[in-house]
Amino acid sequence: MASAKIKKGDSVVVLSGKDKGQTGTVAKVMPKEGKIVVEGVNVATRHRKPSQANPQGGIDRFEAPMHISKVALADPKSGKPTRVRFETKKDGKKVRVAVKSGETIDG
């Protein structure tokens, strides 16, 4: 299995769309769909009618999934968007590295 460039818990910056420029933490990654859920970003609302499960009804707000290409990893040093590359350490461990600063992201 190939390593993912963006993982759950990463800090990301939104590159396009209505939430452009916002930063958030990755809550969920769906690699098969190519989508990602970011906390506090791409918040959608649904107006719910009262039902037996929810007798009050009301407005539900939730983070909707967005395409993974709309986000980039936030550089650990500057917080600006950066690309990710993979490097192999001397002990043979594969780590993610921010292209802009050269900082190791994990490991």
Biopython code that builds the backbone (N, CA, C, O; Angstrom):
import numpy as np
from Bio.PDB.StructureBuilder import StructureBuilder

atoms = [
    (1, "MET", "N", (0.840, -1.192, 0.000)),
    (1, "MET", "CA", (0.000, 0.000, 0.000)),
    (1, "MET", "C", (0.878, 1.246, 0.000)),
    (1, "MET", "O", (1.815, 1.344, 0.792)),
    (2, "ALA", "N", (0.587, 2.175, -0.864)),
    (2, "ALA", "CA", (1.350, 3.418, -0.939)),
    (2, "ALA", "C", (1.004, 4.317, 0.244)),
    (2, "ALA", "O", (-0.132, 4.319, 0.720)),
    (3, "SER", "N", (1.987, 5.081, 0.714)),
    (3, "SER", "CA", (1.751, 5.993, 1.834)),
    (3, "SER", "C", (0.927, 7.182, 1.377)),
    (3, "SER", "O", (1.096, 7.681, 0.265)),
    (4, "ALA", "N", (0.033, 7.629, 2.248)),
    (4, "ALA", "CA", (-0.814, 8.774, 1.934)),
    (4, "ALA", "C", (-0.049, 10.054, 2.231)),
    (4, "ALA", "O", (0.711, 10.118, 3.197)),
    (5, "LYS", "N", (-0.247, 11.062, 1.409)),
    (5, "LYS", "CA", (0.429, 12.338, 1.632)),
    (5, "LYS", "C", (-0.246, 13.154, 2.711)),
    (5, "LYS", "O", (0.415, 13.929, 3.402)),
    (6, "ILE", "N", (-1.566, 12.993, 2.871)),
    (6, "ILE", "CA", (-2.307, 13.687, 3.923)),
    (6, "ILE", "C", (-2.994, 12.628, 4.772)),
    (6, "ILE", "O", (-3.681, 11.747, 4.256)),
    (7, "LYS", "N", (-2.795, 12.731, 6.094)),
    (7, "LYS", "CA", (-3.344, 11.737, 7.011)),
    (7, "LYS", "C", (-4.217, 12.408, 8.058)),
    (7, "LYS", "O", (-4.196, 13.629, 8.210)),
    (8, "LYS", "N", (-4.980, 11.604, 8.775)),
    (8, "LYS", "CA", (-5.829, 12.085, 9.856)),
    (8, "LYS", "C", (-4.956, 12.761, 10.920)),
    (8, "LYS", "O", (-3.916, 12.236, 11.318)),
    (9, "GLY", "N", (-5.407, 13.938, 11.368)),
    (9, "GLY", "CA", (-4.663, 14.672, 12.388)),
    (9, "GLY", "C", (-3.705, 15.710, 11.835)),
    (9, "GLY", "O", (-3.161, 16.511, 12.595)),
    (10, "ASP", "N", (-3.487, 15.712, 10.516)),
    (10, "ASP", "CA", (-2.604, 16.707, 9.888)),
    (10, "ASP", "C", (-3.265, 18.076, 9.873)),
    (10, "ASP", "O", (-4.490, 18.186, 9.844)),
    (11, "SER", "N", (-2.447, 19.111, 9.894)),
    (11, "SER", "CA", (-2.939, 20.482, 9.741)),
    (11, "SER", "C", (-2.867, 20.832, 8.257)),
    (11, "SER", "O", (-1.815, 20.701, 7.632)),
    (12, "VAL", "N", (-4.002, 21.281, 7.693)),
    (12, "VAL", "CA", (-4.058, 21.570, 6.265)),
    (12, "VAL", "C", (-4.591, 22.975, 6.005)),
    (12, "VAL", "O", (-5.237, 23.581, 6.860)),
    (13, "VAL", "N", (-4.303, 23.482, 4.795)),
    (13, "VAL", "CA", (-4.774, 24.787, 4.333)),
    (13, "VAL", "C", (-5.653, 24.551, 3.112)),
    (13, "VAL", "O", (-5.279, 23.793, 2.218)),
    (14, "VAL", "N", (-6.827, 25.200, 3.066)),
    (14, "VAL", "CA", (-7.733, 25.064, 1.927)),
    (14, "VAL", "C", (-7.242, 25.967, 0.805)),
    (14, "VAL", "O", (-6.982, 27.151, 1.022)),
    (15, "LEU", "N", (-7.112, 25.403, -0.409)),
    (15, "LEU", "CA", (-6.546, 26.131, -1.545)),
    (15, "LEU", "C", (-7.596, 26.797, -2.423)),
    (15, "LEU", "O", (-7.312, 27.817, -3.051)),
    (16, "SER", "N", (-8.816, 26.236, -2.482)),
    (16, "SER", "CA", (-9.826, 26.798, -3.368)),
    (16, "SER", "C", (-11.211, 26.586, -2.797)),
    (16, "SER", "O", (-11.415, 25.765, -1.904)),
    (17, "GLY", "N", (-12.164, 27.342, -3.328)),
    (17, "GLY", "CA", (-13.550, 27.221, -2.899)),
    (17, "GLY", "C", (-13.938, 28.314, -1.931)),
    (17, "GLY", "O", (-13.188, 29.269, -1.725)),
    (18, "LYS", "N", (-15.124, 28.173, -1.331)),
    (18, "LYS", "CA", (-15.655, 29.213, -0.451)),
    (18, "LYS", "C", (-14.841, 29.378, 0.827)),
    (18, "LYS", "O", (-14.884, 30.440, 1.448)),
    (19, "ASP", "N", (-14.098, 28.347, 1.231)),
    (19, "ASP", "CA", (-13.305, 28.393, 2.458)),
    (19, "ASP", "C", (-11.816, 28.587, 2.190)),
    (19, "ASP", "O", (-10.987, 28.224, 3.024)),
    (20, "LYS", "N", (-11.469, 29.156, 1.035)),
    (20, "LYS", "CA", (-10.070, 29.339, 0.650)),
    (20, "LYS", "C", (-9.302, 30.121, 1.714)),
    (20, "LYS", "O", (-9.758, 31.158, 2.196)),
    (21, "GLY", "N", (-8.126, 29.600, 2.066)),
    (21, "GLY", "CA", (-7.280, 30.261, 3.049)),
    (21, "GLY", "C", (-7.468, 29.776, 4.467)),
    (21, "GLY", "O", (-6.616, 30.033, 5.318)),
    (22, "GLN", "N", (-8.570, 29.074, 4.754)),
    (22, "GLN", "CA", (-8.810, 28.584, 6.105)),
    (22, "GLN", "C", (-7.915, 27.386, 6.405)),
    (22, "GLN", "O", (-7.548, 26.624, 5.510)),
    (23, "THR", "N", (-7.575, 27.238, 7.673)),
    (23, "THR", "CA", (-6.785, 26.092, 8.100)),
    (23, "THR", "C", (-7.612, 25.249, 9.055)),
    (23, "THR", "O", (-8.530, 25.750, 9.705)),
    (24, "GLY", "N", (-7.289, 23.988, 9.135)),
    (24, "GLY", "CA", (-7.998, 23.088, 10.025)),
    (24, "GLY", "C", (-7.268, 21.769, 10.145)),
    (24, "GLY", "O", (-6.272, 21.524, 9.464)),
    (25, "THR", "N", (-7.779, 20.924, 11.021)),
    (25, "THR", "CA", (-7.202, 19.601, 11.244)),
    (25, "THR", "C", (-8.041, 18.564, 10.513)),
    (25, "THR", "O", (-9.269, 18.639, 10.502)),
    (26, "VAL", "N", (-7.371, 17.603, 9.908)),
    (26, "VAL", "CA", (-8.060, 16.550, 9.168)),
    (26, "VAL", "C", (-8.761, 15.625, 10.159)),
    (26, "VAL", "O", (-8.124, 15.058, 11.046)),
    (27, "ALA", "N", (-10.082, 15.475, 10.001)),
    (27, "ALA", "CA", (-10.875, 14.610, 10.870)),
    (27, "ALA", "C", (-11.032, 13.221, 10.267)),
    (27, "ALA", "O", (-11.082, 12.228, 10.994)),
    (28, "LYS", "N", (-11.111, 13.145, 8.935)),
    (28, "LYS", "CA", (-11.346, 11.871, 8.272)),
    (28, "LYS", "C", (-10.790, 11.922, 6.863)),
    (28, "LYS", "O", (-10.889, 12.948, 6.190)),
    (29, "VAL", "N", (-10.204, 10.815, 6.411)),
    (29, "VAL", "CA", (-9.706, 10.700, 5.044)),
    (29, "VAL", "C", (-10.399, 9.519, 4.392)),
    (29, "VAL", "O", (-10.471, 8.430, 4.962)),
    (30, "MET", "N", (-10.916, 9.751, 3.170)),
    (30, "MET", "CA", (-11.588, 8.689, 2.426)),
    (30, "MET", "C", (-10.822, 8.476, 1.124)),
    (30, "MET", "O", (-11.169, 9.068, 0.102)),
    (31, "PRO", "N", (-9.782, 7.635, 1.148)),
    (31, "PRO", "CA", (-8.915, 7.503, -0.023)),
    (31, "PRO", "C", (-9.606, 6.933, -1.260)),
    (31, "PRO", "O", (-9.258, 7.303, -2.381)),
    (32, "LYS", "N", (-10.572, 6.044, -1.077)),
    (32, "LYS", "CA", (-11.248, 5.458, -2.247)),
    (32, "LYS", "C", (-12.065, 6.502, -2.992)),
    (32, "LYS", "O", (-12.139, 6.472, -4.221)),
    (33, "GLU", "N", (-12.688, 7.437, -2.249)),
    (33, "GLU", "CA", (-13.471, 8.501, -2.885)),
    (33, "GLU", "C", (-12.611, 9.708, -3.240)),
    (33, "GLU", "O", (-13.049, 10.579, -3.992)),
    (34, "GLY", "N", (-11.389, 9.769, -2.706)),
    (34, "GLY", "CA", (-10.522, 10.917, -2.941)),
    (34, "GLY", "C", (-11.005, 12.155, -2.201)),
    (34, "GLY", "O", (-10.820, 13.280, -2.666)),
    (35, "LYS", "N", (-11.627, 11.939, -1.044)),
    (35, "LYS", "CA", (-12.194, 13.054, -0.283)),
    (35, "LYS", "C", (-11.602, 13.111, 1.109)),
    (35, "LYS", "O", (-10.967, 12.172, 1.588)),
    (36, "ILE", "N", (-11.839, 14.270, 1.747)),
    (36, "ILE", "CA", (-11.276, 14.543, 3.065)),
    (36, "ILE", "C", (-12.274, 15.383, 3.850)),
    (36, "ILE", "O", (-12.994, 16.192, 3.264)),
    (37, "VAL", "N", (-12.326, 15.203, 5.175)),
    (37, "VAL", "CA", (-13.163, 16.030, 6.043)),
    (37, "VAL", "C", (-12.238, 16.817, 6.963)),
    (37, "VAL", "O", (-11.401, 16.242, 7.659)),
    (38, "VAL", "N", (-12.398, 18.147, 6.959)),
    (38, "VAL", "CA", (-11.561, 19.027, 7.769)),
    (38, "VAL", "C", (-12.438, 19.711, 8.816)),
    (38, "VAL", "O", (-13.506, 20.232, 8.498)),
    (39, "GLU", "N", (-11.978, 19.704, 10.066)),
    (39, "GLU", "CA", (-12.760, 20.289, 11.164)),
    (39, "GLU", "C", (-12.947, 21.784, 10.968)),
    (39, "GLU", "O", (-11.979, 22.517, 10.766)),
    (40, "GLY", "N", (-14.199, 22.236, 11.029)),
    (40, "GLY", "CA", (-14.513, 23.658, 10.935)),
    (40, "GLY", "C", (-14.494, 24.234, 9.531)),
    (40, "GLY", "O", (-14.664, 25.441, 9.365)),
    (41, "VAL", "N", (-14.293, 23.409, 8.524)),
    (41, "VAL", "CA", (-14.212, 23.869, 7.133)),
    (41, "VAL", "C", (-15.283, 23.150, 6.312)),
    (41, "VAL", "O", (-15.594, 21.988, 6.573)),
    (42, "ASN", "N", (-15.846, 23.847, 5.319)),
    (42, "ASN", "CA", (-16.868, 23.295, 4.429)),
    (42, "ASN", "C", (-18.086, 22.835, 5.235)),
    (42, "ASN", "O", (-18.575, 21.719, 5.062)),
    (43, "VAL", "N", (-18.565, 23.717, 6.119)),
    (43, "VAL", "CA", (-19.709, 23.397, 6.976)),
    (43, "VAL", "C", (-20.993, 23.517, 6.169)),
    (43, "VAL", "O", (-21.279, 24.558, 5.579)),
    (44, "ALA", "N", (-21.765, 22.426, 6.154)),
    (44, "ALA", "CA", (-23.026, 22.388, 5.425)),
    (44, "ALA", "C", (-24.176, 22.369, 6.430)),
    (44, "ALA", "O", (-24.000, 21.953, 7.575)),
    (45, "THR", "N", (-25.354, 22.821, 5.995)),
    (45, "THR", "CA", (-26.526, 22.816, 6.865)),
    (45, "THR", "C", (-27.638, 22.004, 6.216)),
    (45, "THR", "O", (-27.797, 22.000, 4.995)),
    (46, "ARG", "N", (-28.395, 21.325, 7.047)),
    (46, "ARG", "CA", (-29.563, 20.581, 6.588)),
    (46, "ARG", "C", (-30.730, 20.977, 7.482)),
    (46, "ARG", "O", (-30.624, 20.920, 8.708)),
    (47, "HIS", "N", (-31.829, 21.372, 6.880)),
    (47, "HIS", "CA", (-33.049, 21.691, 7.620)),
    (47, "HIS", "C", (-33.834, 20.398, 7.780)),
    (47, "HIS", "O", (-34.292, 19.816, 6.797)),
    (48, "ARG", "N", (-33.990, 19.951, 9.026)),
    (48, "ARG", "CA", (-34.643, 18.665, 9.312)),
    (48, "ARG", "C", (-36.064, 18.880, 9.818)),
    (48, "ARG", "O", (-36.305, 19.710, 10.694)),
    (49, "LYS", "N", (-36.997, 18.124, 9.255)),
    (49, "LYS", "CA", (-38.374, 18.132, 9.745)),
    (49, "LYS", "C", (-38.419, 17.326, 11.033)),
    (49, "LYS", "O", (-37.607, 16.421, 11.224)),
    (50, "PRO", "N", (-39.354, 17.641, 11.915)),
    (50, "PRO", "CA", (-39.499, 16.820, 13.120)),
    (50, "PRO", "C", (-39.855, 15.379, 12.748)),
    (50, "PRO", "O", (-40.648, 15.138, 11.838)),
    (51, "SER", "N", (-39.256, 14.428, 13.466)),
    (51, "SER", "CA", (-39.531, 13.011, 13.254)),
    (51, "SER", "C", (-39.540, 12.326, 14.612)),
    (51, "SER", "O", (-39.308, 12.971, 15.635)),
    (52, "GLN", "N", (-39.804, 11.033, 14.631)),
    (52, "GLN", "CA", (-39.797, 10.316, 15.909)),
    (52, "GLN", "C", (-38.398, 10.291, 16.508)),
    (52, "GLN", "O", (-38.242, 10.409, 17.724)),
    (53, "ALA", "N", (-37.394, 10.140, 15.676)),
    (53, "ALA", "CA", (-36.011, 10.120, 16.160)),
    (53, "ALA", "C", (-35.581, 11.491, 16.662)),
    (53, "ALA", "O", (-34.841, 11.601, 17.639)),
    (54, "ASN", "N", (-36.057, 12.544, 15.977)),
    (54, "ASN", "CA", (-35.707, 13.920, 16.351)),
    (54, "ASN", "C", (-36.999, 14.735, 16.402)),
    (54, "ASN", "O", (-37.344, 15.405, 15.428)),
    (55, "PRO", "N", (-37.725, 14.685, 17.541)),
    (55, "PRO", "CA", (-39.037, 15.348, 17.592)),
    (55, "PRO", "C", (-38.972, 16.867, 17.468)),
    (55, "PRO", "O", (-39.950, 17.500, 17.071)),
    (56, "GLN", "N", (-37.834, 17.449, 17.804)),
    (56, "GLN", "CA", (-37.695, 18.909, 17.747)),
    (56, "GLN", "C", (-37.474, 19.401, 16.315)),
    (56, "GLN", "O", (-37.924, 20.489, 15.955)),
    (57, "GLY", "N", (-36.784, 18.605, 15.501)),
    (57, "GLY", "CA", (-36.426, 19.068, 14.162)),
    (57, "GLY", "C", (-35.305, 20.078, 14.272)),
    (57, "GLY", "O", (-34.533, 20.033, 15.230)),
    (58, "GLY", "N", (-35.193, 20.985, 13.322)),
    (58, "GLY", "CA", (-34.200, 22.052, 13.414)),
    (58, "GLY", "C", (-33.181, 22.014, 12.303)),
    (58, "GLY", "O", (-33.365, 21.348, 11.284)),
    (59, "ILE", "N", (-32.085, 22.753, 12.520)),
    (59, "ILE", "CA", (-31.030, 22.876, 11.519)),
    (59, "ILE", "C", (-29.808, 22.109, 11.996)),
    (59, "ILE", "O", (-29.290, 22.367, 13.083)),
    (60, "ASP", "N", (-29.348, 21.165, 11.182)),
    (60, "ASP", "CA", (-28.129, 20.411, 11.477)),
    (60, "ASP", "C", (-26.967, 21.030, 10.726)),
    (60, "ASP", "O", (-27.070, 21.292, 9.528)),
    (61, "ARG", "N", (-25.869, 21.264, 11.413)),
    (61, "ARG", "CA", (-24.639, 21.757, 10.784)),
    (61, "ARG", "C", (-23.580, 20.663, 10.911)),
    (61, "ARG", "O", (-23.391, 20.085, 11.981)),
    (62, "PHE", "N", (-22.889, 20.387, 9.790)),
    (62, "PHE", "CA", (-21.859, 19.345, 9.805)),
    (62, "PHE", "C", (-20.789, 19.669, 8.772)),
    (62, "PHE", "O", (-21.034, 20.402, 7.814)),
    (63, "GLU", "N", (-19.592, 19.110, 8.980)),
    (63, "GLU", "CA", (-18.502, 19.294, 8.027)),
    (63, "GLU", "C", (-18.693, 18.303, 6.882)),
    (63, "GLU", "O", (-18.688, 17.089, 7.087)),
    (64, "ALA", "N", (-18.859, 18.831, 5.689)),
    (64, "ALA", "CA", (-19.057, 17.980, 4.518)),
    (64, "ALA", "C", (-17.687, 17.599, 3.942)),
    (64, "ALA", "O", (-16.726, 18.357, 4.075)),
    (65, "PRO", "N", (-17.599, 16.432, 3.307)),
    (65, "PRO", "CA", (-16.339, 16.045, 2.677)),
    (65, "PRO", "C", (-16.018, 16.959, 1.496)),
    (65, "PRO", "O", (-16.921, 17.435, 0.807)),
    (66, "MET", "N", (-14.736, 17.198, 1.269)),
    (66, "MET", "CA", (-14.292, 17.980, 0.116)),
    (66, "MET", "C", (-13.191, 17.205, -0.593)),
    (66, "MET", "O", (-12.575, 16.314, -0.008)),
    (67, "HIS", "N", (-12.947, 17.544, -1.846)),
    (67, "HIS", "CA", (-11.945, 16.828, -2.623)),
    (67, "HIS", "C", (-10.560, 17.086, -2.042)),
    (67, "HIS", "O", (-10.241, 18.197, -1.619)),
    (68, "ILE", "N", (-9.752, 16.042, -2.033)),
    (68, "ILE", "CA", (-8.434, 16.126, -1.397)),
    (68, "ILE", "C", (-7.501, 17.087, -2.139)),
    (68, "ILE", "O", (-6.539, 17.586, -1.556)),
    (69, "SER", "N", (-7.779, 17.351, -3.424)),
    (69, "SER", "CA", (-6.933, 18.266, -4.193)),
    (69, "SER", "C", (-7.167, 19.724, -3.800)),
    (69, "SER", "O", (-6.377, 20.591, -4.172)),
    (70, "LYS", "N", (-8.238, 20.009, -3.053)),
    (70, "LYS", "CA", (-8.525, 21.382, -2.628)),
    (70, "LYS", "C", (-7.745, 21.781, -1.392)),
    (70, "LYS", "O", (-7.801, 22.941, -0.986)),
    (71, "VAL", "N", (-7.008, 20.847, -0.775)),
    (71, "VAL", "CA", (-6.230, 21.166, 0.415)),
    (71, "VAL", "C", (-4.768, 20.814, 0.211)),
    (71, "VAL", "O", (-4.422, 19.957, -0.601)),
    (72, "ALA", "N", (-3.918, 21.499, 0.971)),
    (72, "ALA", "CA", (-2.493, 21.199, 0.980)),
    (72, "ALA", "C", (-2.031, 21.171, 2.426)),
    (72, "ALA", "O", (-2.580, 21.874, 3.274)),
    (73, "LEU", "N", (-1.044, 20.377, 2.699)),
    (73, "LEU", "CA", (-0.505, 20.289, 4.038)),
    (73, "LEU", "C", (0.081, 21.629, 4.458)),
    (73, "LEU", "O", (0.738, 22.297, 3.660)),
    (74, "ALA", "N", (-0.150, 22.025, 5.704)),
    (74, "ALA", "CA", (0.419, 23.272, 6.227)),
    (74, "ALA", "C", (1.858, 23.002, 6.641)),
    (74, "ALA", "O", (2.137, 22.029, 7.341)),
    (75, "ASP", "N", (2.776, 23.874, 6.203)),
    (75, "ASP", "CA", (4.190, 23.749, 6.544)),
    (75, "ASP", "C", (4.357, 23.844, 8.063)),
    (75, "ASP", "O", (3.805, 24.756, 8.679)),
    (76, "PRO", "N", (5.104, 22.927, 8.679)),
    (76, "PRO", "CA", (5.273, 22.974, 10.131)),
    (76, "PRO", "C", (5.939, 24.265, 10.633)),
    (76, "PRO", "O", (5.679, 24.692, 11.757)),
    (77, "LYS", "N", (6.788, 24.883, 9.816)),
    (77, "LYS", "CA", (7.476, 26.116, 10.232)),
    (77, "LYS", "C", (6.610, 27.351, 10.043)),
    (77, "LYS", "O", (6.405, 28.117, 10.984)),
    (78, "SER", "N", (6.095, 27.552, 8.817)),
    (78, "SER", "CA", (5.418, 28.802, 8.484)),
    (78, "SER", "C", (3.894, 28.717, 8.519)),
    (78, "SER", "O", (3.230, 29.744, 8.660)),
    (79, "GLY", "N", (3.334, 27.530, 8.397)),
    (79, "GLY", "CA", (1.882, 27.380, 8.346)),
    (79, "GLY", "C", (1.309, 27.598, 6.964)),
    (79, "GLY", "O", (0.098, 27.485, 6.771)),
    (80, "LYS", "N", (2.159, 27.910, 5.997)),
    (80, "LYS", "CA", (1.705, 28.108, 4.616)),
    (80, "LYS", "C", (1.590, 26.755, 3.922)),
    (80, "LYS", "O", (2.192, 25.778, 4.366)),
    (81, "PRO", "N", (0.806, 26.690, 2.816)),
    (81, "PRO", "CA", (0.650, 25.411, 2.122)),
    (81, "PRO", "C", (1.960, 24.930, 1.501)),
    (81, "PRO", "O", (2.749, 25.730, 0.996)),
    (82, "THR", "N", (2.179, 23.633, 1.544)),
    (82, "THR", "CA", (3.374, 23.039, 0.966)),
    (82, "THR", "C", (3.039, 21.686, 0.351)),
    (82, "THR", "O", (2.056, 21.044, 0.718)),
    (83, "ARG", "N", (3.870, 21.271, -0.585)),
    (83, "ARG", "CA", (3.754, 19.925, -1.135)),
    (83, "ARG", "C", (4.492, 18.965, -0.205)),
    (83, "ARG", "O", (5.213, 19.386, 0.699)),
    (84, "VAL", "N", (4.298, 17.675, -0.442)),
    (84, "VAL", "CA", (4.905, 16.657, 0.408)),
    (84, "VAL", "C", (5.722, 15.717, -0.458)),
    (84, "VAL", "O", (5.296, 15.325, -1.544)),
    (85, "ARG", "N", (6.902, 15.360, 0.035)),
    (85, "ARG", "CA", (7.686, 14.328, -0.634)),
    (85, "ARG", "C", (8.065, 13.282, 0.412)),
    (85, "ARG", "O", (7.961, 13.523, 1.615)),
    (86, "PHE", "N", (8.499, 12.138, -0.056)),
    (86, "PHE", "CA", (8.881, 11.051, 0.834)),
    (86, "PHE", "C", (10.379, 10.862, 0.777)),
    (86, "PHE", "O", (10.986, 10.937, -0.292)),
    (87, "GLU", "N", (10.977, 10.615, 1.936)),
    (87, "GLU", "CA", (12.394, 10.305, 2.017)),
    (87, "GLU", "C", (12.554, 9.062, 2.886)),
    (87, "GLU", "O", (11.723, 8.772, 3.747)),
    (88, "THR", "N", (13.639, 8.337, 2.639)),
    (88, "THR", "CA", (13.948, 7.169, 3.442)),
    (88, "THR", "C", (15.093, 7.516, 4.373)),
    (88, "THR", "O", (16.149, 7.972, 3.933)),
    (89, "LYS", "N", (14.880, 7.298, 5.667)),
    (89, "LYS", "CA", (15.926, 7.555, 6.657)),
    (89, "LYS", "C", (16.981, 6.460, 6.590)),
    (89, "LYS", "O", (16.801, 5.452, 5.906)),
    (90, "LYS", "N", (18.091, 6.668, 7.310)),
    (90, "LYS", "CA", (19.176, 5.680, 7.327)),
    (90, "LYS", "C", (18.731, 4.340, 7.906)),
    (90, "LYS", "O", (19.240, 3.288, 7.519)),
    (91, "ASP", "N", (17.761, 4.386, 8.851)),
    (91, "ASP", "CA", (17.271, 3.140, 9.447)),
    (91, "ASP", "C", (16.233, 2.447, 8.570)),
    (91, "ASP", "O", (15.691, 1.411, 8.957)),
    (92, "GLY", "N", (15.948, 3.008, 7.390)),
    (92, "GLY", "CA", (15.023, 2.399, 6.445)),
    (92, "GLY", "C", (13.587, 2.842, 6.601)),
    (92, "GLY", "O", (12.708, 2.355, 5.891)),
    (93, "LYS", "N", (13.331, 3.765, 7.525)),
    (93, "LYS", "CA", (11.976, 4.243, 7.756)),
    (93, "LYS", "C", (11.614, 5.309, 6.720)),
    (93, "LYS", "O", (12.412, 6.196, 6.418)),
    (94, "LYS", "N", (10.395, 5.205, 6.181)),
    (94, "LYS", "CA", (9.905, 6.155, 5.185)),
    (94, "LYS", "C", (9.184, 7.287, 5.899)),
    (94, "LYS", "O", (8.255, 7.042, 6.670)),
    (95, "VAL", "N", (9.607, 8.540, 5.648)),
    (95, "VAL", "CA", (9.000, 9.684, 6.330)),
    (95, "VAL", "C", (8.522, 10.712, 5.313)),
    (95, "VAL", "O", (9.018, 10.777, 4.188)),
    (96, "ARG", "N", (7.537, 11.522, 5.739)),
    (96, "ARG", "CA", (7.040, 12.610, 4.913)),
    (96, "ARG", "C", (7.833, 13.870, 5.221)),
    (96, "ARG", "O", (8.151, 14.147, 6.377)),
    (97, "VAL", "N", (8.152, 14.636, 4.169)),
    (97, "VAL", "CA", (8.950, 15.849, 4.313)),
    (97, "VAL", "C", (8.242, 16.978, 3.580)),
    (97, "VAL", "O", (7.787, 16.800, 2.450)),
    (98, "ALA", "N", (8.147, 18.167, 4.233)),
    (98, "ALA", "CA", (7.572, 19.354, 3.600)),
    (98, "ALA", "C", (8.568, 19.890, 2.581)),
    (98, "ALA", "O", (9.740, 20.088, 2.905)),
    (99, "VAL", "N", (8.114, 20.128, 1.349)),
    (99, "VAL", "CA", (9.006, 20.567, 0.280)),
    (99, "VAL", "C", (9.530, 21.981, 0.536)),
    (99, "VAL", "O", (10.701, 22.255, 0.275)),
    (100, "LYS", "N", (8.673, 22.898, 1.049)),
    (100, "LYS", "CA", (9.074, 24.279, 1.241)),
    (100, "LYS", "C", (10.206, 24.455, 2.247)),
    (100, "LYS", "O", (11.177, 25.161, 1.977)),
    (101, "SER", "N", (10.079, 23.808, 3.414)),
    (101, "SER", "CA", (11.042, 24.023, 4.485)),
    (101, "SER", "C", (12.016, 22.874, 4.685)),
    (101, "SER", "O", (13.065, 23.053, 5.304)),
    (102, "GLY", "N", (11.685, 21.704, 4.173)),
    (102, "GLY", "CA", (12.538, 20.535, 4.389)),
    (102, "GLY", "C", (12.305, 19.882, 5.740)),
    (102, "GLY", "O", (13.039, 18.967, 6.112)),
    (103, "GLU", "N", (11.298, 20.330, 6.485)),
    (103, "GLU", "CA", (10.988, 19.779, 7.806)),
    (103, "GLU", "C", (10.360, 18.390, 7.669)),
    (103, "GLU", "O", (9.568, 18.139, 6.761)),
    (104, "THR", "N", (10.725, 17.507, 8.576)),
    (104, "THR", "CA", (10.101, 16.196, 8.635)),
    (104, "THR", "C", (8.735, 16.324, 9.301)),
    (104, "THR", "O", (8.615, 16.949, 10.354)),
    (105, "ILE", "N", (7.714, 15.742, 8.700)),
    (105, "ILE", "CA", (6.348, 15.872, 9.219)),
    (105, "ILE", "C", (6.070, 14.798, 10.252)),
    (105, "ILE", "O", (5.479, 15.081, 11.294)),
    (106, "ASP", "N", (6.483, 13.576, 9.979)),
    (106, "ASP", "CA", (6.310, 12.504, 10.955)),
    (106, "ASP", "C", (7.583, 11.677, 11.028)),
    (106, "ASP", "O", (8.270, 11.484, 10.025)),
    (107, "GLY", "N", (7.885, 11.201, 12.199)),
    (107, "GLY", "CA", (9.073, 10.356, 12.370)),
    (107, "GLY", "C", (10.177, 11.110, 12.877)),
    (107, "GLY", "O", (11.258, 10.559, 13.083)),
]
sb = StructureBuilder()
sb.init_structure("model")
sb.init_model(0)
sb.init_chain("A")
sb.init_seg("    ")
for serial, (resi, resn, name, xyz) in enumerate(atoms, 1):
    if name == "N":
        sb.init_residue(resn, " ", resi, " ")
    sb.init_atom(name, np.array(xyz, "f"), 0.0, 1.0, " ", f" {name:<3s}", serial, name[0])
structure = sb.get_structure()
